Amino acid sequence: MLAIDPGYAAGCKCAVVGPDGRLAPDSVFNQSTHLSTGNGGLFSVYPLRGRPAAVATLASYLRAAVAWSQSVGVGIAVGVGDGHGSTEALALARDAISSATTNTKAEVLPPVSVVREAGASVWSASPSASAEFPGMPPAAIGAVSLARRLQDPLGELVKVRLEY
């Protein structure tokens, strides 16, 4: 799962999580993209600083995420938060998918879904989120919550409700 939290002016925060909701290991990106973040599957792209570079960076991470998901035997989907800048982030995701694929008939393009962001910032700024992701800014943690919402909407909603 690749989730994009559309903070268009401040950059889009992105997270790649596995089927268990944990971040992809940084080694996935070291080998495939040479774009190591040191933060596992958390990274940012900045469309307003240069859209072609943002598309290329996101496409590199997407290729690595697809290869990793296939190696663990699952498919991949892309989720984009419905907050401010979501239309632009959705277009960015679609352009990155187009750039990342070889366009062969056998290749299946990952589905793209819009994910409700309501409450994601509540959990990402909570003590439990800080304990799970020490030293990470809440904006980056919010992208993880979006990915998990796409995987298990009710499970994430319960976590947010427990933090109120």
C-alpha positions in Angstrom: 0.0 0.0 0.0 1.3 3.4 -0.9 -0.5 6.3 0.6 -0.1 10.0 -0.2 -1.1 12.7 2.3 -1.6 15.7 0.0 0.2 18.6 1.6 0.7 20.1 -1.8 2.3 23.4 -0.8 4.4 21.8 1.9 5.1 18.6 0.0 3.1 15.4 -0.1 4.0 13.0 2.7 4.0 9.4 1.5 4.1 6.0 3.2 4.6 2.5 2.0 3.2 -0.2 4.3 2.9 -3.9 4.1 -0.1 -6.1 4.6 0.4 -6.0 8.3 0.3 -2.2 8.4 3.9 -1.8 9.2 6.2 0.4 7.3 8.2 -1.1 4.5 11.9 -1.6 5.5 14.3 1.0 4.2 16.3 -1.7 2.5 13.5 -2.0 0.0 14.3 1.5 -1.3 18.1 1.3 -0.9 18.4 -1.5 -3.4 15.8 -0.4 -5.9 15.9 3.4 -5.9 19.0 4.6 -4.1 16.6 7.1 -2.5 17.1 5.9 1.1 15.1 8.0 3.6 16.4 6.3 6.7 12.7 6.2 7.8 11.6 3.0 6.2 8.7 3.6 3.9 8.2 7.2 4.8 9.2 9.9 2.3 8.1 13.2 0.8 7.7 14.5 -2.7 7.5 18.2 -3.6 5.4 18.9 -6.7 5.5 22.7 -6.4 9.4 22.6 -6.5 9.3 20.7 -9.8 6.5 18.4 -10.9 8.7 16.2 -13.2 11.1 15.5 -10.4 8.2 14.7 -8.0 6.6 12.3 -10.5 10.0 10.7 -11.1 10.7 10.3 -7.4 7.2 8.9 -6.7 7.5 6.5 -9.7 10.8 5.2 -8.3 9.3 4.5 -4.9 6.3 3.0 -6.5 8.4 0.6 -8.6 10.2 -0.5 -5.5 7.0 -0.9 -3.6 5.5 -3.0 -6.4 8.5 -5.3 -6.4 8.5 -5.6 -2.6 4.7 -6.3 -2.5 5.2 -9.0 -5.2 8.0 -10.6 -3.2 5.8 -10.9 -0.1 2.9 -12.2 -2.2 0.4 -9.3 -2.1 -0.8 -6.7 -4.5 -0.4 -3.0 -4.2 -2.9 -0.1 -4.2 -2.4 3.6 -4.0 -4.4 5.8 -1.6 -4.6 9.6 -1.7 -6.0 11.6 1.2 -9.0 13.7 0.5 -7.6 16.9 2.1 -6.5 20.2 0.6 -4.5 19.5 -2.6 -6.0 16.0 -3.1 -6.9 16.7 -6.8 -3.3 17.6 -7.5 -2.0 14.7 -5.5 -4.4 12.3 -7.4 -3.0 13.6 -10.7 0.5 13.2 -9.4 -0.2 9.6 -8.4 -1.7 8.8 -11.8 1.3 10.3 -13.6 3.7 8.4 -11.4 1.9 5.1 -12.1 2.0 5.8 -15.8 5.7 6.6 -15.5 6.5 3.6 -13.4 4.8 1.0 -15.6 6.0 -0.5 -18.8 2.5 -0.5 -20.3 2.5 -4.1 -21.3 -0.8 -5.8 -21.6 0.1 -8.3 -18.9 0.9 -5.6 -16.4 -1.9 -4.7 -13.9 -1.9 -1.0 -12.9 -2.4 -0.4 -9.2 -5.8 0.9 -8.3 -6.0 4.5 -6.9 -8.5 5.3 -4.2 -9.4 8.5 -2.3 -9.2 8.0 1.5 -11.0 10.1 4.1 -8.6 12.0 6.2 -11.0 12.9 9.0 -9.3 12.2 12.3 -6.0 11.1 10.8 -4.2 14.1 12.4 -5.7 13.2 15.8 -4.0 9.8 15.8 -0.8 11.0 14.2 -0.3 13.6 17.0 -1.2 11.1 19.7 1.1 9.5 22.3 0.6 6.1 20.8 1.6 7.3 17.4 4.7 9.0 18.9 5.6 5.7 20.7 5.2 3.7 17.4 7.2 6.3 15.3 9.6 8.0 17.7 11.1 11.2 16.3 8.8 11.3 13.3 6.7 14.4 12.6 3.0 14.0 12.9 2.5 15.0 9.2 4.6 12.0 8.1 2.8 9.7 10.5 -0.5 10.8 9.0 0.4 9.2 5.7 0.8 5.8 7.6 -2.7 6.3 9.0 -4.1 6.9 5.5 -2.5 3.7 4.2 -3.9 1.7 7.2 -7.3 3.3 6.6 -7.4 1.9 3.1 -6.4 -1.5 4.4 -8.6 -1.6 7.5 -11.0 1.4 7.8 -12.7 0.2 10.9 -9.5 -0.6 12.7 -8.1 2.8 12.1 -11.3 4.5 13.1 -11.3 2.7 16.4 -7.7 3.9 17.1 -8.7 7.5 16.3 -11.7 7.2 18.6 -9.6 5.8 21.4 -7.3 8.9 21.2 -10.1 11.4 21.8 
